Amino acid sequence: MTEIVLLIAQLSFKWNCLFLFVGLIAVGSAKVLQGRLSAASIQSAHRAGLLCLLLAPLFLIVGEAWLPMSNVFEPAVQIAAAAQDENSPPHTALPTLHVATLNSSVSDSSDWLTYGAYGLALATLLSFGVRTLRWLRDQRAVAILASTSFCIRDHSSLRVLMSGRIATPFACRHRGRALVFIPETLLADWSSMRMALHHELQHIRSGDLSWAWLSEIARALAGWNPFVRYWMNRIEEQDELACDEALLGRRGFDHRAYATCLYEVARAATQTERIARPSGTVGMAVAPNFLKRRIEMSLQEKRPTSKWSGRVLIAALTTVTAFSAWAGKSLVSDRRITERAALEYAKKAQASSEIPIVVNDQVLHWLNQTTATSRKRFWMRNALKRMHTFEPMIRAKLAAAQLPTELMAVPLIETGYQNMETTTAAGIWSFVPQTARNFGLEVSDERDERMDPVKETEAAVRYYLSLQKRFGDWNLSLLSYNAGESQVEKWVLTSGIRDVYRLADEGYITNQENKNYVPKLMAALIIMKNPELVRD
């Protein structure tokens, strides 16, 4: 269920970001070029952008196979939570691989992302559901309106109807036929009624009914986004301007009669209460400022007719949309490792490991925390590079003491192989002063042998030999390195439990750093054996 929600949220987030970017370009270009280009050219540019956006998911699918998938920019959202596979096998033991069974809950720093994903998915589904219900309601309203209206003209593919229940003329498609509705208020002025009929028939000839449905799809997919609604309203206005332009461009067309018709329709709409225009229809808009602009345009002698500039704008907007759709693939980075994949990586690592590698919810969590974001992958890659500098020396020391080379993962999570000093610890193995002294290192104001990687490694070898002799269990030894052997021995004696994961699960380990130490180490060990996990 979570995977489906995250998928819906990812698609919605990418699509809305793309919508915002392309929509701003389209709306801004239309405002700048208004008066310089023909309304039909700007209308075509809007439509090209809208069509590309609606086809963006298909483009992403095709582009995934044929285009390179490098991130154009840093992802705005990076999912780092552990992912569960519905088909993942249960936590069962694999050959030479110990897999712990846990019911413990792991604190996830990406909880906000999960809640946000649920909210975004819910908003998308609600928007789609509400718009669908409205469409069904409006289809029923159109059917009732058609059955109660007076038919003026009836052709096989077109019906012209007159009704007293509407305020403005509009056209729609219903049951495979185009319907044109004319309000009864225009009966008193035959010239205005004729102009209104010309207007709606021009919408049908221009294919505006089909584009109106594409706008409805966009509203349904992102109706909660105010900018989507704003852009769809601008497209609707541009359809009206293009329709006006087509009519006014006809030879012998009466411009004054058309301006009068616009005024009469607006006056009737503001003075009477009728049913609202159904969704998926086209008709005369009556917003006062927009009406004024249309009337002024209808009385102009000259109108812009540039076609080449419009075609350039369409090509540019289409190119921008296509590139943005490709680049938008990296808006959300989902590098989560599933449980099944983690088990495969662990099995590969276990083949050359003397320490039992554990995969459970906690290890999976830290594996994802380390690999899911580019910043953390970069840090781990550098840590692995630094490890190679010390690797020959450390391998030789561990081999001489017959200790597993997997202990090289300890400095990865302690210091990232940075030979540094803090107020509490120092060196690549991060020894505290007392432990360093206990295992033969000098720590004083004059000299600190913890900063000598060779001597500190020798001390770490002696320390792990002591821990393994004391506990006889690598997980307990690793935990003791962080929490202290006395504290771990106390937990074991108090609980009678020798499983570090059960100790954490049953509340004996209360310190969060101690609780996370072994899972983090297991994740680092898996990455150390599978460095491809941190490649970009």
C-alpha positions in Angstrom: 0.0 0.0 0.0 2.8 2.4 0.9 4.6 1.7 -2.4 1.4 2.6 -4.3 1.0 5.8 -2.3 4.6 6.8 -2.9 4.3 6.1 -6.6 1.2 8.3 -6.9 2.9 11.0 -4.8 6.0 10.9 -7.0 4.1 11.1 -10.2 1.9 13.9 -8.9 4.8 15.9 -7.5 6.8 15.6 -10.8 3.8 16.4 -12.9 2.8 19.4 -10.9 6.3 20.8 -10.9 6.4 20.3 -14.7 3.0 21.9 -15.0 4.1 24.9 -13.0 7.3 25.4 -15.0 5.8 25.0 -18.5 2.6 26.8 -17.5 4.5 29.8 -16.3 6.4 29.9 -19.6 3.2 29.6 -21.6 1.3 32.2 -19.7 4.2 34.6 -19.6 4.8 34.2 -23.3 1.2 34.8 -24.1 1.1 38.0 -22.1 4.3 39.3 -23.7 3.3 38.4 -27.2 -0.4 39.4 -26.9 -1.1 41.9 -29.7 2.0 40.8 -31.7 0.9 37.3 -32.6 -2.5 36.1 -33.7 -4.8 34.6 -31.1 -4.8 31.3 -33.0 -0.9 31.1 -32.7 -0.9 31.7 -29.0 -3.8 29.3 -28.6 -1.8 26.6 -30.5 1.2 27.3 -28.2 -0.9 26.8 -25.1 -2.3 23.6 -26.6 1.1 22.3 -27.5 2.3 22.8 -24.0 -0.8 21.2 -22.5 -0.6 18.2 -24.9 3.1 17.6 -24.1 2.3 17.7 -20.4 -0.5 15.2 -20.7 1.9 13.0 -22.7 4.8 13.5 -20.3 4.3 10.2 -18.5 4.5 8.4 -21.8 7.6 10.4 -22.7 9.2 9.4 -19.4 8.6 5.7 -20.1 10.1 5.9 -23.6 12.8 8.2 -22.4 13.8 5.8 -19.7 14.9 3.3 -22.3 16.3 5.6 -24.9 17.7 8.6 -23.1 20.5 8.9 -20.5 19.3 9.1 -16.9 21.8 11.4 -15.3 20.4 13.8 -12.8 20.1 17.2 -14.4 19.9 18.8 -11.0 19.9 17.7 -7.3 16.6 16.0 -6.5 14.2 18.2 -4.7 12.9 15.2 -2.8 15.0 12.2 -1.9 13.3 9.1 -0.5 15.5 7.4 2.1 13.0 5.3 4.0 13.3 1.5 4.0 11.3 -0.1 1.3 9.5 -3.4 1.7 8.8 -5.8 -1.2 5.4 -7.4 -1.3 7.0 -10.5 -2.7 10.0 -10.5 -0.4 10.6 -13.8 1.4 10.1 -13.9 5.1 13.1 -13.5 7.4 14.5 -17.0 7.1 18.1 -18.1 7.4 20.1 -18.3 4.2 23.1 -20.5 3.7 26.0 -18.9 5.7 23.9 -15.8 6.2 22.2 -15.1 9.5 18.9 -13.1 9.0 17.3 -11.9 12.2 13.6 -11.8 12.8 12.5 -8.5 14.4 9.3 -6.8 15.2 11.0 -3.7 16.5 10.0 -0.3 15.1 12.8 1.8 13.6 12.6 5.6 14.0 12.7 7.1 10.5 13.9 10.6 9.9 11.7 10.6 6.7 8.4 10.4 8.5 7.6 13.9 7.2 8.1 12.6 3.7 5.8 9.7 4.2 3.0 12.0 5.6 3.6 14.4 2.8 3.3 11.5 0.3 0.1 10.4 1.8 -1.2 13.9 1.7 -0.2 14.5 -1.9 -1.6 11.1 -3.0 -4.9 11.8 -1.2 -5.1 15.3 -2.8 -4.6 13.8 -6.2 -7.2 11.0 -5.7 -9.7 13.4 -4.2 -9.2 15.9 -7.0 -9.7 13.1 -9.6 -12.7 11.7 -7.7 -14.4 15.1 -7.3 -13.9 16.1 -10.9 -15.2 12.7 -12.1 -18.3 13.1 -10.0 -18.8 16.6 -11.3 -18.5 15.3 -14.9 -21.1 12.6 -14.3 -23.4 15.2 -12.7 -22.9 17.6 -15.6 -23.5 14.8 -18.2 -26.8 14.1 -16.6 -27.6 17.8 -16.5 -26.8 18.1 -20.2 -29.1 15.1 -21.0 -32.0 16.7 -19.0 -31.4 20.1 -20.6 -31.4 18.6 -24.1 -34.6 16.7 -23.4 -36.4 19.9 -22.1 -35.1 22.3 -24.8 -36.7 23.3 -28.1 -34.9 21.9 -31.1 -34.2 24.5 -33.8 -32.2 22.4 -36.1 -31.3 18.7 -36.1 -28.6 17.1 -38.2 -27.0 13.7 -37.9 -24.0 15.1 -36.0 -25.3 18.4 -34.7 -28.4 19.7 -32.8 -29.2 23.3 -32.2 -31.3 23.8 -29.1 -33.0 26.7 -27.4 -33.5 26.8 -23.6 -34.8 29.2 -21.0 -32.7 27.6 -18.3 -29.3 28.9 -19.5 -27.8 32.4 -19.5 -25.0 32.1 -22.1 -24.7 30.1 -25.3 -22.4 27.0 -25.1 -21.6 23.9 -27.1 -20.8 20.4 -25.9 -20.5 16.9 -27.1 -23.0 14.3 -25.8 -23.5 10.8 -26.9 -21.4 11.3 -30.0 -23.2 14.4 -31.2 -22.4 18.1 -31.0 -25.0 20.1 -29.1 -25.4 23.9 -29.3 -27.5 25.6 -26.7 -28.8 29.1 -27.2 -30.6 31.0 -24.4 -34.1 32.3 -25.0 -33.0 35.8 -23.9 -31.5 36.2 -27.4 -34.9 35.7 -29.1 -35.6 39.4 -28.9 -32.5 40.2 -31.0 -32.3 37.9 -34.1 -28.9 39.5 -35.1 -27.3 38.6 -31.7 -28.8 35.1 -31.8 -27.3 34.5 -35.2 -23.9 35.8 -34.0 -24.1 33.5 -31.0 -24.8 30.5 -33.3 -21.9 31.5 -35.5 -19.6 31.6 -32.4 -20.6 28.2 -31.1 -20.3 26.5 -34.6 -16.9 28.0 -35.0 -15.8 26.4 -31.7 -17.0 23.0 -33.1 -15.2 23.5 -36.4 -11.9 24.4 -34.6 -12.0 21.3 -32.5 -12.4 23.2 -29.2 -14.7 20.6 -27.7 -11.9 18.0 -27.8 -9.4 20.4 -26.2 -12.0 21.3 -23.6 -11.9 17.6 -22.5 -8.1 17.6 -22.3 -8.4 20.6 -20.0 -10.8 18.7 -17.9 -8.3 15.8 -17.6 -5.7 18.3 -16.4 -8.1 19.7 -13.8 -9.0 16.2 -12.7 -5.4 15.2 -12.2 -4.3 18.4 -10.3 -7.5 20.3 -9.5 -6.1 21.0 -6.0 -3.2 23.0 -7.6 -4.4 26.7 -8.0 -1.9 27.3 -10.8 -3.4 24.5 -12.9 -6.8 26.0 -12.5 -5.4 29.4 -13.4 -3.7 28.1 -16.6 -6.8 26.2 -17.7 -8.8 29.4 -17.3 -6.3 31.3 -19.4 -6.5 28.5 -22.1 -10.3 28.9 -22.1 -10.0 32.6 -22.6 -7.5 32.1 -25.4 -10.0 29.7 -27.1 -12.5 32.5 -27.0 -10.1 35.0 -28.5 -9.1 32.6 -31.2 -12.8 31.9 -32.0 -13.5 35.7 -32.1 -10.5 36.2 -34.4 -11.6 33.4 -36.8 -15.1 34.9 -37.1 -13.9 38.5 -37.4 -11.5 37.5 -40.1 -14.3 36.4 -42.4 -15.0 38.6 -45.3 -18.3 40.6 -44.8 -18.7 39.6 -41.2 -20.5 42.3 -39.2 -18.1 43.3 -36.4 -20.5 45.7 -34.7 -23.3 43.1 -34.6 -20.8 40.7 -33.0 -19.7 43.2 -30.4 -23.4 43.8 -29.6 -23.9 40.1 -29.2 -21.1 39.9 -26.7 -22.6 42.7 -24.7 -26.1 41.3 -24.8 -24.9 37.9 -23.6 -23.0 39.4 -20.8 -25.9 41.6 -19.7 -28.3 38.6 -19.8 -25.9 36.5 -17.7 -25.5 39.1 -15.0 -29.3 39.9 -14.8 -30.7 36.4 -14.7 -30.1 33.3 -12.5 -29.6 30.2 -14.7 -27.8 26.9 -14.4 -24.0 27.1 -14.6 -22.2 26.0 -17.8 -21.4 22.3 -17.5 -17.8 21.0 -17.5 -16.3 20.0 -20.8 -18.2 22.6 -22.7 -17.1 25.8 -24.6 -19.1 29.0 -24.7 -19.0 32.8 -24.4 -17.0 34.0 -21.4 -18.6 36.9 -19.6 -15.9 38.2 -17.2 -16.1 42.0 -17.4 -12.5 42.8 -18.1 -12.2 40.0 -20.6 -15.5 41.0 -22.2 -14.2 44.6 -22.7 -11.0 43.3 -24.3 -13.0 41.1 -26.7 -15.3 43.9 -27.7 -12.4 46.2 -28.3 -10.8 43.5 -30.5 -14.0 43.0 -32.5 -14.0 46.7 -33.4 -10.4 46.9 -34.4 -9.7 47.2 -38.1 -6.4 45.3 -38.1 -5.4 42.3 -36.1 -2.0 40.5 -35.9 -1.8 37.6 -38.4 1.8 36.5 -37.9 2.1 32.7 -38.4 5.8 32.0 -38.4 6.4 33.6 -34.9 3.5 31.5 -33.6 5.1 28.3 -35.0 8.4 29.2 -33.5 6.7 29.7 -30.1 5.0 26.3 -30.5 8.3 24.6 -31.3 10.1 26.3 -28.4 7.4 25.4 -25.9 7.2 21.8 -27.1 11.0 21.5 -26.8 11.0 23.0 -23.3 8.3 20.7 -22.2 10.0 17.6 -23.6 13.3 18.6 -22.0 11.6 19.4 -18.7 9.8 16.1 -18.7 13.2 14.3 -19.1 14.9 16.5 -16.5 11.9 16.1 -14.2 12.7 12.4 -13.8 15.3 13.5 -11.2 12.9 15.7 -9.2 12.3 12.8 -6.9 15.2 10.5 -6.3 14.0 7.0 -5.2 17.1 5.0 -4.5 15.5 2.8 -1.7 16.8 -0.7 -1.4 14.1 -3.3 -1.0 14.4 -6.1 1.5 14.9 -8.6 -1.3 17.7 -6.6 -2.8 19.4 -6.1 0.6 19.3 -9.9 1.1 21.1 -10.4 -2.2 23.7 -7.8 -1.4 24.2 -9.4 2.0 24.5 -12.9 0.5 27.2 -11.6 -1.8 29.0 -10.0 1.1 28.7 -13.1 3.3 30.5 -15.2 0.8 33.8 -13.6 1.8 33.0 -12.6 5.4 33.9 -14.3 8.7 31.5 -12.1 10.6 27.8 -13.2 10.3 26.0 -10.5 8.3 22.5 -9.6 9.5 19.7 -8.2 7.5 16.6 -6.9 9.4 14.5 -3.8 9.6 17.1 -1.8 11.4 20.0 -2.8 9.0 17.7 -2.1 6.0 16.9 1.3 7.5 20.6 2.3 7.8 21.4 0.9 4.5 18.8 3.2 2.9 19.9 6.1 5.0 23.4 5.8 3.7 22.7 5.2 0.0 19.5 7.0 -0.8 20.8 10.6 -1.0 23.6 11.9 -3.2 25.2 13.7 -0.3 25.5 10.6 1.9 26.7 8.5 -1.1 29.4 11.1 -1.7 30.5 10.9 1.9 30.7 7.1 1.9 32.5 7.0 -1.5 35.2 9.3 0.0 35.3 7.2 3.2 36.0 4.1 1.1 38.7 5.9 -0.9 40.4 6.9 2.4 40.0 3.3 3.6 42.1 2.0 0.7 44.9 4.2 1.9 45.0 2.3 5.2 43.8 -1.0 3.9 47.2 -2.8 3.4 48.4 -2.0 6.9 45.1 -2.9 8.6 44.7 -6.1 6.6 48.2 -7.2 7.6 47.6 -6.4 11.3 44.2 -8.2 11.4 45.5 -11.3 9.5 48.5 -11.6 11.9 46.0 -11.7 14.8 43.7 -14.1 12.9 40.9 -11.5 13.1 38.3 -11.0 10.3 39.1 -8.3 7.8 35.5 -7.2 8.0 36.5 -5.2 11.1 37.8 -2.6 8.6 34.1 -1.5 8.5 34.4 -0.1 12.1 36.4 3.0 11.2 34.0 3.6 8.3 31.2 4.4 10.8 33.4 5.7 13.5 35.3 8.4 11.6 35.0 7.6 7.8 38.8 6.9 8.0 39.6 10.5 8.9 42.4 10.6 11.4 41.0 13.3 13.6 40.7 14.3 17.2 37.6 15.4 19.1 37.0 16.2 22.8 36.1 12.6 23.5 37.9 10.4 21.0 40.7 10.4 18.4 42.3 8.5 15.5 40.7 6.5 12.7 39.4 4.0 15.3 38.0 6.7 17.5 39.5 5.5 20.8 38.6 7.3 24.0 41.6 8.1 26.3 41.0 5.4 28.9 40.5 2.6 26.4 43.6 3.7 24.5 45.6 3.6 27.7 44.2 0.2 28.7 45.6 -1.2 25.4 49.0 0.2 25.5 48.7 3.7 23.9 50.2 6.8 25.4 47.6 9.6 25.8 49.0 12.7 27.5 49.5 16.4 27.0 52.9 15.8 25.4 51.9 12.8 23.2 48.8 11.2 21.8 49.5 7.8 20.1 45.9 7.6 19.0 46.8 9.8 16.1 49.3 7.2 14.9 47.2 4.9 12.6 49.6 2.0 13.0 49.8 2.0 16.8 46.1 2.7 17.1 45.3 -0.2 14.8 47.5 -2.5 16.9 45.6 -1.3 20.0 42.3 -2.0 18.2 43.5 -5.5 17.3 44.3 -6.2 21.0 41.0 -4.8 22.1 39.0 -7.0 19.7 41.0 -10.0 20.7 40.0 -9.3 24.3 36.4 -8.7 23.5 36.0 -11.8 21.4 37.7 -13.9 24.2 35.3 -12.4 26.7 32.0 -12.8 24.7 32.7 -15.3 22.0 30.1 -13.5 19.8 31.0 -11.0 17.2 27.8 -8.9 17.5 28.3 -8.6 21.3 32.0 -7.7 20.7 31.1 -5.0 18.2 28.5 -3.6 20.5 31.0 -3.6 23.4 33.4 -1.5 21.3 30.8 1.3 21.3 29.0 0.8 24.6 31.8 -0.7 26.8 32.3 -4.3 27.7 31.1 -3.9 31.3 27.8 -2.4 30.2 27.2 -5.1 27.6 28.1 -7.8 30.2 25.6 -6.3 32.6 22.8 -6.4 29.9 23.6 -10.0 29.1 23.6 -11.1 32.8 20.4 -9.2 33.6 18.4 -10.4 30.6 19.9 -13.8 29.9 19.9 -12.6 26.2 22.9 -12.8 24.0 21.3 -11.5 20.8 22.0 -7.7 20.5 18.9 -7.2 18.4 16.7 -8.7 21.1 18.4 -6.7 23.8 17.4 -3.6 21.9 14.0 -4.8 21.0 13.1 -5.7 24.6 14.4 -2.4 26.0 17.6 -3.4 27.7 19.6 -1.0 25.4 18.1 2.4 26.0 20.8 4.6 24.5 19.9 5.4 20.9 23.6 5.4 19.8 24.3 2.0 21.3 21.0 0.7 19.8 21.9 1.8 16.3 25.6 0.9 16.4 25.5 -2.7 15.2 22.8 -2.1 12.5 24.9 0.8 11.2 28.0 -1.4 11.2 26.2 -4.1 9.3 25.0 -1.6 6.7 28.6 -0.3 6.3 29.9 -3.8 5.9 27.4 -4.6 3.2 28.4 -1.3 1.4 32.1 -2.1 1.8 31.5 -5.4 0.1 29.2 -3.8 -2.5 30.6 -0.4 -3.3 28.3 0.0 -6.3 25.6 0.9 -3.8 27.1 4.4 -3.4 27.8 5.1 -7.0 25.8 7.9 -8.6 
